Amino acid sequence: MCGIAGFSLFNHQEGGQASLTSMHEAIHHRGPDASGTYLDEHIGLCHRRLSILDLSEAGNQPMFSADGNLVIVFNGEIYNFLELRAELEAEGVQFKSHTDTEVILALYAREGTQCLGKLNGMFAFAIWDKTKQELFIARDRLGKKPLYYFSHNGRFAFGSEIKAILALENIPREIRLDAVYDFFAYQYVPDPKSIFKHIHKLPPAHYLLLNKDGFTLTEYWDLSFKNTSRDSEETHKAQLKGLLEKVTKQRMVSDVPLGAFLSGGVDSSGVVAIMAQASETPVKTCTIGFDNKDFNEADFAREIAEKYKTEHHEYTVHQNVADRLEHIVSFFDEPFADPSLVPTFFVSELARKAVTVALAGDGGDEMFAGYEKYSVDDIENKLRNKFPEAVRKSIFPSLGKFAGKIPGTVGKKAKSLLTSLSHDPAMGFYITNSMMTDDMWQSLVKTEVTEQLGDYHPSQYTLDMYNKADGPDHLSKILYTDIKTYMTGDILVKVDRMSMANSLEVRAPILDYQVAEFAATLPSSQKYRNGEKKYLLKEVFKPFIPDSLLYRKKMGFSTPLDEWFRGELKELFESILSNASYGVYDIFDRDSVNQVWQQHQNGTHQHGTVLWSMLMYQMWYNRYVNVDKERGLQ
């Protein structure tokens, strides 16, 4: 696990070696073990290394092919590199190291961009071909490893994190106004946008080719739900069990200490169970808990740890969130407001004291329909089919407004349900899952911002993915949408930044693309059945996890936001927002923000999510936007 960055010298002369040094120093936390650079008349590349495989200097990067023509910088792990290496050796290829990096180079030398079809792993890498004078940049299928690129006025640069690009001189920091709107709707900025006008995310399963004439983007893989398997449930169960055991064992290959995140949920518990059976020594497990019992899963995690006799480490998040929040948030180069970033940072920090690699249960909810929202959406879809479209569109909006006047969560949920039902399934899915309602946005946003946005609405991102999905039913379409949006833009970003902040590598077996492809062929009834979420996955894990844990209500990696803003985060919020002249107040009316704050403090409303998004935006803004030079909203 590492960090990479670089720039093109085709049409613009950057600062040479000094610029490369600035870039790799900006992402030092991603790889504290070693660093390296490469510079010629066309390309500059740099690398930070977190040593996992082949700890010798032979594994350092940039790495060169045997003939010296190819240069690579690579972030990630290739889990099938031993099989690929054996194939290449059989064809006469000789290797100098025991790294997966060298395997990528050799495979690219043989197959060019088609090498991506053979790689199984999490990766973002760049290969410079001196003969072709072409730079090849690629990102893994599901987007586990990040890659940003900057393109403007002939300049081109890239990096694992935006801060590496911003380390170059005179990189414009113009904020995209539509991305700001996206952020408050989703709590993250969706691909391929970034918060900055001229910096973009390379989408998952895409590669970029750059030469003196410019660059092209190509999608090399997509997830399809159209080929539903007709095999029996028992056959699917056996296939899934074998696949999960295989991909978990692949991720246990490491030359450094390895362990696991253990939340006490189904997915992480299942991964730990498989690890325990495959390991000759006790698995090291790490858990984070909260003082508030409504958000604390530590007891459930402890039950699994005791069952499998793991070497268990546990940490409770007490009243110290405010003290460390600004440091934690600094690792996000654009606004990010999933509150579970807090426990993810702490569990990564805890794990790093014992291991360098940790396995996690990410992916199970998106692949196998594990979120509570899928139950809500199932109910909505049944109601949508029960009432004629004309009735839903003419009457339900008014009913929704009336329900919104009912105090408490009951009125809030009823309004969301009725509003969602007045739309088609795709828009209904967006409304149900939006983190800021249109009513709340309109009550806060400045008139001039609304005018600048015109007819833009964040729902288009969700609608585009829903309509692109090729699944046979509504559930398959929303699963595809979540995999392409929420999982990529939120879950994987959170895990990458918070683990890398602690120089920890996290591997997620359930996110193996083979598991994703298999899950996509399962009938929806084997994922969600009669209100039971993750049906088949739970059947696979049933022999390993007690029913009391397997079928308990999902808690998730949640945080007590409403409580925090009346307690330990109250002073921090007031200090940061009251001292702000720009940022949040470029977008929202100050009096309206104060009104929302007072409603929350009085206990008449629960605005924790909205307030958290404001705080995260302002903390990001204070760190990353130079108010004196450019504050423009584009």
Buried (B, 14 or more C-beta within 10 A) or exposed (E): BBBBBBBBBBEEEBBEEEBBBBBBBBBEBBBEBBBBBBBEEBBBBBBBBBBBBBBEEBBBBBBBBBEEBBBBBBBBBBBBBBBBBEBBEEEEBEBEBBBBBBBBBBBBBBEEBEBBEBBBBBBBBBBBBBEEBBBBBBBBBBBBBBBBBBBBEEBBBBBBBBBBBBBBEEBBBBBBBBBBBBBBBBBBBBBBBBBBBBBBBBBBBBBBBBBEEEBEBEEBBEBBBEEBBEEEBEEBBEBBBEBBBBBBBBBBBBBBEBBBBBBBBBBBBBBBBBBBEEBEEBBBBBBBBBEEEEBBBBEBBBBBBEBBEBBBBBBEBEEEBBEBBEEBBBBBBBBBBBBBBBBBBBBBBBBBEBBBBBBBBBBBBBBBBBBEBBBBBBEBBEBBEEBEEEEBBEBBBEBBEEBBEEEEEEBBBBBBBBBBBBBBBBBBBBBBBBBBBBEBBEEBBBEEBEEEBEEEBBBBBBBBBBEEBBBBBBBBBBBBBBBBBBBBBBBBBBBBBBBBBBBBBBBBBBBBBEBBBBBBBBBBEBBBBEEEBBBBBBBBBBEBBBEEBBEBEBBBBBBBBBBBBBEBBBEBBEEBBEEBEEBBBBBBBBEBBEBBBEEBBEEEBBBBBBBBBBBBBBBBBBEBBEEEEEBEBB
